[in-house]
Structure formats: structure tokens, C-alpha cells
Amino acid sequence: MAPPKRDIVWLDGLRGLASVLVVTAHICRSLAPHLIRPALSENGPSTFFQLPFIRCLVMGRSSVAMFALVAGYINSLGPLKKSRAGNADAALTGIARSAFRRFGRFMIPAIVATVISWLACQFGAFKIAKITDSQWIRDSSPDASNSPAGAIYDLFSNIAHGWLDGGNKYDPVQWTLTYLLKGSMMTYLTLVATIYVKARWRMLIFFVMFLFKWKSKDWKADGPPALVGFNVFHGMLLAEVSIDPDIINFAAAHPYIQAVTSASLIILGFFFNSYPEEHPSWARWSKKMDNFGNAMFPPGSEQARVYPAMGADAIATGIMFNPTAKAILSHRFLCYMGKVSWPVYLIHGPLIRTVLTWVLFGGSVRPSGGKDDQGHDLPPGRLPLAKPWVVMLAIPLFYVFLYRAADLWLRYVDSWCGRVTQKIEDLVFRDDAKVEKPVLLS
């Protein structure tokens, strides 16, 4: 029993949901940072969006893990199919071009987004953001450079640091990109090393690499701030499992086991994703999770990243064996969200710090700082948030504006980046290298 030809379309919907949750998480960090905690105070009450499962709507770290997992899945699926069909040489050709193409289609749009954010900064678009009452907006909004020469230096320095260590002050949200790019290279390198290996042994290798990343420095508080390798190898393992005829036939022959297992994994995944980023001891349920993690996870693990990574793996595995969940995620609206997920990720940070900030804070009156004991004037206070009705009206409209801008980005900027990448590829690749159409995961 072979999987349907477009059985991966659900991944577009999954990626679309992950991207919108990233946006929601950053808006919540800007306007309601208490939501990342499990309660309002230690042993105090919890609001509705602080409760387990519900809080997944305002938590964004699992989305980064999901991006890595989907990248591992999609980037490996085509070569794995060719390898199983006995066409490993064609798989290697596709891997070579995909790995090269990945840099252009990943880095060029991100650099364009950085340049736009840099220009906005230099022309004062972040001035209101710097004096708002929102710490996240203030901290993610840099000051303009002191001189034109300094501005040029800052631009190239931040582009470089963005890919070296994730330190791009003009768009701090891009910190994930260097780790996701490394995750893609992990995928391609592992595929090259295992493309001639028998499918069952290759599956075992993927599982061993998955376990290795469980024990590696990815988990440590002093290690990389993204658990990319762990999720990438899980995505590769799922890709291999999804095309294994024995596993597919077993699942089809045991629908009850399939339904119970997939539903349990999805529920468990959402519970893992509920783990709070701050003060897990403030609520009983999160304190129990914290105690469990201390006992079961590798020493030094940052549980606020471990649990979302595990949650993403559990949810994706459950969905893969759940036809109903796949059908829901394959809806054309969710697939559209997945189609524009890459532009949404790139532009939502600058738009939050400009357009949304102007609307929610620009009309407020900055309070006077008063005077100190010696009668000297104190600096004025920060701009307060607009009235609740303005917030309730502005945020939905912002999502409409964001996705319209993302659609325009996809049509014009992303297509231009694709043409540039293709020209570079045509220039540097040999003529006898067989061209294959890529599957781009943004």
C-alpha cells in the first residue's frame, strides 16, 4: 500500500499553523508577557490563556522545533524515495543541487528583510518602539547608527553575525535561521552518507542520530539555543517511516491501534508544549513537569526548550498516522498559510515594531517623569498601551495586513530571490549535472 502522491500536503498546513503561532507568541510577549508563566504569581490564580493546552496558542518555541522537523522530513523524502527505488545516483544529484540551492533561497530573502529593517531603523521608524511600555518591543528595536559610515558597518556586521551566531539586532527574530540552515545541512550530509544503505539499516541510523542529539549539547543551557538536530533527525526518521510499506500496511491493518496511538501522541504533544518558559514552580501541573524533567532529561537541560521540542515530535508523529488530522491540515486555507509562512516569519518582527506599535502606542500620551528630591526634571515615562477596544480592533486587522504583505513578498521578493539563486546555480554547476525541481521549505 503506497502513500498518496500528495500525502505531504498536510505539512504545508502544519507549517502555516506554526508560523501564525510564532506571530501570536511575539504579540503576546509584547502586550501580555505574563502569559508565558503558568500563573499570575506563585500559588496564585491562572488566567484562561495560562492553563495547560490553552496556553499553546501563545507559546512559540515549539514552532521553531516544528520548522526543523518539517525541514528534515521534506528535504529527505525525495532522496529516500529514489534510494528505495534503486536510483541512488539520481538522489545524490538532487541532494547536491538542493544543498546548494538551500543557501540562496534561505539566505538571500533573510538578507533582504534585514536591509529593509536596517533602513527603517536609520530613518527613525523604531523611535516610538524605543519608548513604549513593552519590554519585548523596546529590547528588539535598535537605535539608529551615529553616522552613514557607521550605519553601513552596522548593516554588514549584523548580517554576518546573524548567520554566525544569531546576533542580528535589526531583526532578532532571525536568530533561528542559522540553526535551521545548519539543520538542513545535517539532513543533506546524513543523506549522502546513507543513500546507499539498506532502508531498514538507514532507519536505524536515523534513530541512533536522534538519540545522539538527545544526549548532545543541544539540550544544555550553555549550548545552542535551538534543538534543531533533535527535531531534524526525527523528521528524517518520519520520512523513512512514511514510505516503508510494512509500517504502512501494519497501520492500515490495525486502525484502532493507529487511532488510539495517534490521538494519544497529539494530546501528549500539546501537553508538552504547555510547559511555561518562566516560573514553572508557580503552578502544580508545571511543577510536576519540572520535577519529571529534572529526573528524566540529560543533566543541564533547558526544559523550556526540551519540552516544546518533544511536543513537536509527538504532534507530528501523531498527525502522520491520523487521516482526519491530515485532512484538516490539508485545507486550502491552512495550505495557503503554509505557502506564505516563510515571508510571514521574515517580516512579522519589523511590522510588529513599526505598524502595530504605531497603532497601539503612537496615539498615547507620554507621562511626565516628574521631579527628583532636588527638583530636577526626571526623564518622561514610557508610552502606555492604547485602550482595550483599540487593541481588540487593531490586532485582527494587523494579521490581515501581515498576510497581505507576506503575499506580496512571495510574489515579488521571493520570486526575485529564486531567480537570482537559479542564475547562480546555472553559473557554477556543470552542464552534465541533471536538473531537478526542488521542494523548498521556507
Secondary structure, DSSP 8 states (H G I E B T S, - for coil): ----TTTTHHHHHHHHHHHHHHHHHHHHHHH-GGGGSSSSSTT----GGGSTTGGGGG--HHHHHHHHHHHHHHHHHHHHHHHHTT-HHHHHHHHHHHHHHHHHHHHHHHHHHHHHHHHHHHTTTTTTGGGBS-HHHHHT-----SSHHHHHHHHHHHHHHHHHTS--TT-GGGGGHHHHHHHHHHHHHHHHHHTTS-HHHHHHHHHHHHHHHHHSGGGBTTS-SS-HHHHHHHHHHHHHHHT-HHHHHHHHH-HHHHHHHHHHHHHHHHHHHT--SS-GGGSHHHHHHHHHHHHHS-TTB-HHHHHHHHHHHHHHHHHHT-HHHHHHHTSHHHHHHHHTHHHHHHHHHHHIIIIIHHHHHTTS------B-TTS-B-----B----HHHHHHHHHHHHHHHHHHHHHIIIIIIHHHHHHHHHHHHHHS-TTS---------
